[in-house]
Every structure is written in structure tokens, then in C-alpha cells.
Amino acid sequence: TNDEKLYRQFLAELSKDFELSDQGKVNWYLGVSVKQDLTNHCTTLSQEQYVKDVLERFRMTGATPVSTPMEANTHLT
């Protein structure tokens, strides 16, 4: 397909400057979860697991989540 040809050309150009390897579909990259929806042409990146790990490391897994810790635009004196 035309998309496949464009993809191969793109990889050829990148490989001129960078060492590349095709390891298949990416699920995790640098600690970030990667989910690809090829049907809807959408890629979602998530750091949810990283946040859970940080909360666990600092023993805050039982902390109560809040959207904003105080009223927005509050001026402290």
C-alpha cells in the first residue's frame, strides 16, 4: 500500500542518522504505557503505573485523592 511505502521511506531516512531496530508493537517506552488504536488512528500514553509506584514508594496509596487541594486562584497573605 501507499502507507507501507511511505513508512519504509520514513524508516530509510531515519536510519541514515540513527541506528534503528524493529521490535514490533510498542507497549511500554521509558516507563510510559503506550496503547495504539489503529482503527481510530489514536495513540494513548499513560503514566498511571508510574504514579501508582510513586504513591506506593512514599506509602501514600491510602491517600484521599482531590482534584484541587484548595480553591483555585486563592491568594495567600
N, C-alpha and C positions, 0 to 999 in steps of 0.2 A: 504494500500500500504506500501511498504518498507519505503518510505519517511515519512509516517504518524507514523509508528512505531519508526523510528529514532527521529522524532520530540517529541514524547511522552517520549522517554528515555531521551532526552536532557532536557525537562522540569522537569522530575523527579529528575535528577541530580542537576539542578539549585535550585529546591525547597528545597533541603537539606540544602542549605546555605542562601537562600533568600526567603522572602515572595513574592509570585507571585500571580497575578490575570490576567485572560484573559479578556480583554475588547474589543476584536475584532480587526479589521483592524486599524492600527495607521495612522492618517492623520497629526497630529501635535505632536511633542515631544520637550519639553523645548524650545519652540519658534521657532522650526525648522520644516518647511514643509517636509512631507515625502510622496513620491509617489512611489508606487510599481508596476512594470510591471512584473507580474508573468509569462507571456508568454515568455518574453526575459530574465527572471531571472535578472532583473535590479532594483535597488533601487536608487532613486534620492533624495538628501537632498538639501533644498534651504533655504537661509536666506533672500530672496528677500523682504518679508514683513517687516522684522526687519530693513533692510536698508531703506525702504520707511518710516517707523515710525521714525527712527533717523533723516532722512532728514527733515521730517515734524516738529519734535520737535525743531530743530535748524533753522527752517524757510529757508531751503535750497532746497526746492522742485523745484525752478526755476533755480537752478544752472546748468551751462553748463557742461555736462559730458565730460571727456577726458580720453583717455586710459593711458597716462603717462603725468603728469603735466610738465615735462621738458625732454629734450633729455636724453636718458639713458647714463650712465657712464660719466656724466658731473662732472668735478672736480671744486669745488668752492674754491676760494682763499680768 
